[in-house]
Amino acid sequence: MYPISYEADFNPTPNRGTTFFRILLAIPWLIVGAFWGILFLFTHLFAWVAIVIIGRYPQWLYEFNSGVVRFSIRVSAWVYLQTDAWPPFGLGEDTSYPIRVNFPPIAERQSRLKAFFRVILALPMLVLSYAVNYMHLWVAVISWLTIVFRGYQPEGVDNALTFLNGFYARLYGYLVFITDDYPPVGVEAARGAADSLVSPPPSTPPIPPAAPTV
């Protein structure tokens, strides 16, 4: 299993009003995100220099950079209508929030060479992310129209959003040196969506086989 995972609790009946005005409602989070992003420009560079020179990720940089990724994914999932819950403004982990991004413990040592060439190594995934971005937009449009006019979120749309948001969580985590493992393209079943992937129990218990006649 890849060390970075994305989980989302399925909400079949989102609020139509907050969905309709989601972009306007997101303005405060976008402003806060811009502030975190400015700081992140420096902390990302500091982390790269530290790993290339000493071969490990300073704890405070790891906590901040992984927190920025977590904040970005939570806000993105909310803006793209996978949850109605207002995302936290902070960077810390919140297991009660419907959107969760899980990171591994900080590694004792990391590859200096992989860190030095990280952007080059990530180029195929960055190119792919352009296509994923268009998919993300169209899925969000379908979600918005369905919620506003029909009042529910299709489970298939939610599964697609889980795939797309999980793709970005893994890619961003890789880019900020959370792990040296190359991110997979495929989606892993999130624990929060596991119930939707398991067949429901039968309505009546199965009939045991008849005892053999003697």
Backbone hydrogen bonds in HBPLUS format (Angstrom, degrees):
<---DONOR---> <-ACCEPTOR-->    atom                        ^
c    i                          cat <-CA-CA->   ^        H-A-AA   ^      H-
h    n   atom  resd res      DA  || num        DHA   H-A  angle D-A-AA Bond
n    s   type  num  typ     dist DA aas  dist angle  dist       angle   num
A0005-SER N   A0102-ASN O   3.12 MM  97  5.19 157.0  2.17 138.8 146.0     1
A0102-ASN N   A0005-SER O   2.89 MM  97  5.19 162.2  1.92 148.2 153.7     2
A0007-GLU N   A0100-ARG O   2.83 MM  93  5.06 159.0  1.88 156.8 160.2     3
A0100-ARG N   A0007-GLU O   2.92 MM  93  5.06 168.9  1.93 145.2 147.7     4
A0009-ASP N   A0098-PRO O   3.00 MM  89  5.10 148.6  2.10 134.0 143.8     5
A0153-GLN N   A0012-PRO O   2.82 MM 141  4.90 158.3  1.87 130.4 135.3     6
A0019-THR N   A0015-ASN O   3.14 MM   4  6.12 143.6  2.27 138.3 148.8     7
A0020-PHE N   A0016-ARG O   2.87 MM   4  6.05 157.1  1.93 150.1 155.5     8
A0021-PHE N   A0017-GLY O   3.23 MM   4  6.53 155.7  2.29 149.6 155.0     9
A0022-ARG N   A0019-THR O   3.27 MM   3  4.98 165.1  2.29 108.3 107.4    10
A0025-LEU N   A0021-PHE O   2.95 MM   4  6.14 164.5  1.97 161.8 167.0    11
A0026-ALA N   A0022-ARG O   2.96 MM   4  6.06 131.9  2.20 142.9 155.2    12
A0026-ALA N   A0023-ILE O   3.24 MM   3  5.13 133.3  2.47  91.5 104.0    13
A0027-ILE N   A0024-LEU O   3.27 MM   3  5.67 167.7  2.29 112.4 116.1    14
A0029-TRP N   A0026-ALA O   3.02 MM   3  5.38 117.2  2.43 109.3 124.5    15
A0030-LEU N   A0026-ALA O   2.96 MM   4  6.21 149.9  2.05 155.7 165.3    16
A0031-ILE N   A0027-ILE O   2.99 MM   4  6.26 151.0  2.08 154.7 162.0    17
A0032-VAL N   A0028-PRO O   3.03 MM   4  6.31 164.7  2.05 149.3 153.1    18
A0033-GLY N   A0029-TRP O   2.77 MM   4  5.86 152.9  1.84 140.6 149.5    19
A0034-ALA N   A0030-LEU O   2.96 MM   4  6.14 142.3  2.11 136.9 145.8    20
A0035-PHE N   A0031-ILE O   3.18 MM   4  6.56 150.5  2.27 144.8 152.1    21
A0035-PHE N   A0032-VAL O   3.09 MM   3  5.10 117.3  2.50  94.9 110.1    22
A0036-TRP N   A0032-VAL O   2.95 MM   4  6.35 165.0  1.97 157.6 160.5    23
A0037-GLY N   A0033-GLY O   2.80 MM   4  5.91 148.7  1.90 140.9 150.8    24
A0038-ILE N   A0034-ALA O   3.03 MM   4  6.29 145.3  2.16 143.7 150.7    25
A0039-LEU N   A0035-PHE O   3.30 MM   4  6.68 165.3  2.32 153.7 156.1    26
A0040-PHE N   A0036-TRP O   2.85 MM   4  6.01 149.5  1.94 145.6 155.6    27
A0041-LEU N   A0037-GLY O   3.11 MM   4  6.35 137.5  2.30 141.5 149.8    28
A0042-PHE N   A0039-LEU O   3.10 MM   3  5.63 134.1  2.32 109.2 119.7    29
A0043-THR N   A0039-LEU O   3.07 MM   4  6.40 168.1  2.09 153.3 156.9    30
A0044-HIS N   A0040-PHE O   2.85 MM   4  5.64 158.7  1.89 146.7 151.2    31
A0046-PHE N   A0042-PHE O   2.87 MM   4  6.16 160.6  1.91 153.4 159.5    32
A0047-ALA N   A0043-THR O   2.93 MM   4  6.04 155.3  1.99 141.8 148.1    33
A0048-TRP N   A0044-HIS O   3.04 MM   4  6.30 157.7  2.09 145.9 151.7    34
A0049-VAL N   A0045-LEU O   3.00 MM   4  6.27 166.3  2.01 156.1 158.8    35
A0050-ALA N   A0046-PHE O   2.91 MM   4  6.08 162.9  1.94 150.0 155.3    36
A0051-ILE N   A0047-ALA O   2.95 MM   4  6.11 167.5  1.96 155.0 157.6    37
A0052-VAL N   A0048-TRP O   2.99 MM   4  6.09 164.7  2.02 151.3 156.0    38
A0053-ILE N   A0049-VAL O   2.95 MM   4  6.03 153.0  2.03 148.2 155.4    39
A0054-ILE N   A0050-ALA O   2.79 MM   4  5.70 162.2  1.82 152.1 157.1    40
A0055-GLY N   A0051-ILE O   2.84 MM   4  4.31 132.5  2.07 112.9 123.1    41
A0110-GLN N   A0055-GLY O   2.79 MM  55  5.36 158.6  1.84 148.5 150.3    42
A0061-LEU N   A0058-PRO O   3.13 MM   3  5.42 121.1  2.49 104.6 119.0    43
A0062-TYR N   A0058-PRO O   2.95 MM   4  6.19 158.8  1.99 157.8 164.8    44
A0063-GLU N   A0059-GLN O   2.94 MM   4  6.21 163.1  1.97 155.8 159.5    45
A0064-PHE N   A0060-TRP O   3.08 MM   4  6.20 160.1  2.12 140.2 145.6    46
A0065-ASN N   A0061-LEU O   2.86 MM   4  5.92 172.0  1.86 156.1 158.1    47
A0066-SER N   A0062-TYR O   2.96 MM   4  5.87 162.8  1.99 146.7 152.4    48
A0067-GLY N   A0063-GLU O   3.02 MM   4  5.93 142.2  2.17 131.4 142.1    49
A0068-VAL N   A0064-PHE O   2.92 MM   4  6.26 146.0  2.03 150.4 159.5    50
A0069-VAL N   A0065-ASN O   3.14 MM   4  6.45 159.0  2.19 146.7 151.7    51
A0070-ARG N   A0066-SER O   2.93 MM   4  6.16 160.0  1.97 145.6 151.5    52
A0071-PHE N   A0067-GLY O   2.83 MM   4  6.05 161.8  1.86 149.4 154.1    53
A0072-SER N   A0068-VAL O   2.91 MM   4  6.08 165.1  1.93 150.0 154.1    54
A0073-ILE N   A0069-VAL O   2.94 MM   4  6.16 162.6  1.98 155.8 159.8    55
A0074-ARG N   A0070-ARG O   2.97 MM   4  6.13 162.7  2.00 151.8 156.9    56
A0075-VAL N   A0071-PHE O   2.98 MM   4  6.16 167.6  2.00 155.5 158.7    57
A0076-SER N   A0072-SER O   2.88 MM   4  5.97 159.9  1.92 145.4 152.0    58
A0077-ALA N   A0073-ILE O   2.85 MM   4  5.98 162.9  1.88 149.8 154.2    59
A0078-TRP N   A0074-ARG O   3.04 MM   4  6.25 150.3  2.13 142.4 150.5    60
A0079-VAL N   A0075-VAL O   2.79 MM   4  6.03 166.5  1.81 157.7 161.4    61
A0080-TYR N   A0076-SER O   2.83 MM   4  5.93 156.7  1.88 150.1 156.8    62
A0082-GLN N   A0077-ALA O   2.84 MM   5  5.37 167.3  1.86 168.3 163.9    63
A0081-LEU N   A0078-TRP O   3.06 MM   3  5.08 155.5  2.12 107.7 109.2    64
A0097-TYR N   A0094-ASP O   3.13 MM   3  5.66 158.1  2.18 113.6 120.0    65
A0115-ALA N   A0111-SER O   3.14 MM   4  6.23 150.5  2.23 137.8 145.9    66
A0116-PHE N   A0112-ARG O   2.86 MM   4  6.06 156.8  1.92 149.3 155.8    67
A0117-PHE N   A0113-LEU O   3.14 MM   4  6.38 157.4  2.19 150.6 155.1    68
A0118-ARG N   A0115-ALA O   3.25 MM   3  4.91 165.3  2.28 106.3 105.8    69
A0121-LEU N   A0117-PHE O   2.88 MM   4  6.07 164.8  1.91 163.6 168.7    70
A0122-ALA N   A0118-ARG O   2.92 MM   4  6.08 141.3  2.07 144.9 155.9    71
A0123-LEU N   A0120-ILE O   3.21 MM   3  5.28 161.7  2.25 104.5 110.1    72
A0125-MET N   A0122-ALA O   3.01 MM   3  5.39 116.4  2.43 110.2 125.3    73
A0126-LEU N   A0122-ALA O   2.88 MM   4  6.10 151.4  1.96 155.4 164.5    74
A0127-VAL N   A0123-LEU O   2.88 MM   4  6.11 157.1  1.93 159.3 164.0    75
A0128-LEU N   A0124-PRO O   3.02 MM   4  6.23 161.0  2.05 143.3 148.9    76
A0129-SER N   A0125-MET O   2.86 MM   4  6.01 136.5  2.05 136.8 148.8    77
A0130-TYR N   A0127-VAL O   3.16 MM   3  5.70 150.3  2.26 110.5 118.0    78
A0131-ALA N   A0128-LEU O   3.04 MM   3  5.49 121.0  2.41 108.5 121.3    79
A0132-VAL N   A0128-LEU O   3.05 MM   4  6.39 160.2  2.09 150.3 156.7    80
A0133-ASN N   A0129-SER O   2.80 MM   4  5.89 145.2  1.93 139.0 147.8    81
A0134-TYR N   A0130-TYR O   3.30 MM   4  6.65 151.9  2.38 142.9 148.3    82
A0135-MET N   A0131-ALA O   3.06 MM   4  6.39 160.4  2.10 150.4 156.1    83
A0136-HIS N   A0132-VAL O   2.79 MM   4  6.00 156.5  1.85 149.8 156.7    84
A0137-LEU N   A0133-ASN O   3.02 MM   4  6.27 155.4  2.08 145.2 150.9    85
A0138-TRP N   A0134-TYR O   3.05 MM   4  6.32 166.2  2.07 153.3 156.0    86
A0139-VAL N   A0135-MET O   2.90 MM   4  6.07 162.5  1.93 155.3 160.3    87
A0140-ALA N   A0136-HIS O   2.98 MM   4  6.13 154.8  2.05 144.4 151.5    88
A0141-VAL N   A0137-LEU O   2.96 MM   4  6.27 148.3  2.07 145.1 154.0    89
A0142-ILE N   A0138-TRP O   3.00 MM   4  6.28 162.1  2.03 149.8 153.8    90
A0143-SER N   A0139-VAL O   2.87 MM   4  6.10 157.0  1.92 146.4 153.6    91
A0144-TRP N   A0140-ALA O   2.80 MM   4  6.00 162.0  1.83 149.7 154.2    92
A0145-LEU N   A0141-VAL O   2.97 MM   4  6.17 170.8  1.98 155.4 157.2    93
A0146-THR N   A0142-ILE O   2.98 MM   4  6.10 161.6  2.02 148.3 153.8    94
A0147-ILE N   A0143-SER O   2.91 MM   4  6.05 165.5  1.93 155.3 159.3    95
A0148-VAL N   A0144-TRP O   2.93 MM   4  5.97 171.5  1.94 154.6 157.5    96
A0149-PHE N   A0145-LEU O   3.00 MM   4  5.90 162.4  2.03 144.1 149.5    97
A0150-ARG N   A0146-THR O   2.73 MM   4  5.16 142.2  1.87 132.9 143.7    98
A0151-GLY N   A0147-ILE O   2.87 MM   4  4.38 134.8  2.08 109.3 120.7    99
A0157-VAL N   A0154-PRO O   3.13 MM   3  5.27 121.3  2.49  98.3 112.2   100
A0158-ASP N   A0154-PRO O   3.06 MM   4  6.43 157.9  2.11 151.1 157.4   101
A0159-ASN N   A0155-GLU O   2.90 MM   4  6.17 154.6  1.96 148.9 155.6   102
A0160-ALA N   A0156-GLY O   3.01 MM   4  6.25 150.6  2.10 140.6 148.6   103
A0161-LEU N   A0157-VAL O   2.92 MM   4  6.23 154.6  1.98 149.7 156.7   104
A0162-THR N   A0158-ASP O   2.92 MM   4  6.20 148.5  2.02 145.5 154.4   105
A0163-PHE N   A0159-ASN O   3.03 MM   4  6.34 155.8  2.09 146.3 152.0   106
A0164-LEU N   A0160-ALA O   2.97 MM   4  6.24 164.8  1.99 152.7 156.3   107
A0165-ASN N   A0161-LEU O   2.83 MM   4  5.86 170.5  1.84 152.1 155.5   108
A0166-GLY N   A0162-THR O   2.92 MM   4  5.78 150.2  2.01 138.0 147.1   109
A0167-PHE N   A0163-PHE O   2.93 MM   4  6.12 144.9  2.05 141.2 150.7   110
A0168-TYR N   A0164-LEU O   3.22 MM   4  6.56 158.5  2.26 147.8 151.7   111
A0169-ALA N   A0165-ASN O   2.95 MM   4  6.20 154.9  2.01 146.1 153.7   112
A0170-ARG N   A0166-GLY O   3.04 MM   4  6.21 164.6  2.06 151.1 153.7   113
A0171-LEU N   A0167-PHE O   2.97 MM   4  6.15 161.1  2.01 148.3 154.3   114
A0172-TYR N   A0168-TYR O   2.83 MM   4  5.83 172.5  1.83 153.3 155.9   115
A0173-GLY N   A0169-ALA O   3.02 MM   4  6.00 156.4  2.08 139.1 146.5   116
A0174-TYR N   A0170-ARG O   2.99 MM   4  6.13 151.2  2.08 141.9 149.4   117
A0175-LEU N   A0171-LEU O   2.94 MM   4  6.21 158.2  1.98 151.5 157.7   118
A0176-VAL N   A0172-TYR O   3.04 MM   4  6.26 142.1  2.19 147.7 156.6   119
A0178-ILE N   A0173-GLY O   2.91 MM   5  5.24 155.7  1.97 168.0 161.2   120
A0177-PHE N   A0174-TYR O   3.13 MM   3  5.19 159.2  2.17 110.6 111.4   121
A0193-ALA N   A0190-ALA O   3.01 MM   3  5.29 141.3  2.16 104.2 115.2   122
A0194-ALA N   A0191-ARG O   3.25 MM   3  4.94 163.6  2.28  99.3 103.8   123
A0196-SER N   A0193-ALA O   3.12 MM   3  5.62 133.6  2.34 109.2 120.3   124
A0197-LEU N   A0194-ALA O   2.94 MM   3  5.24 149.4  2.04 108.2 118.0   125
A0198-VAL N   A0195-ASP O   3.38 MM   3  5.34 159.8  2.42  99.3 105.2   126
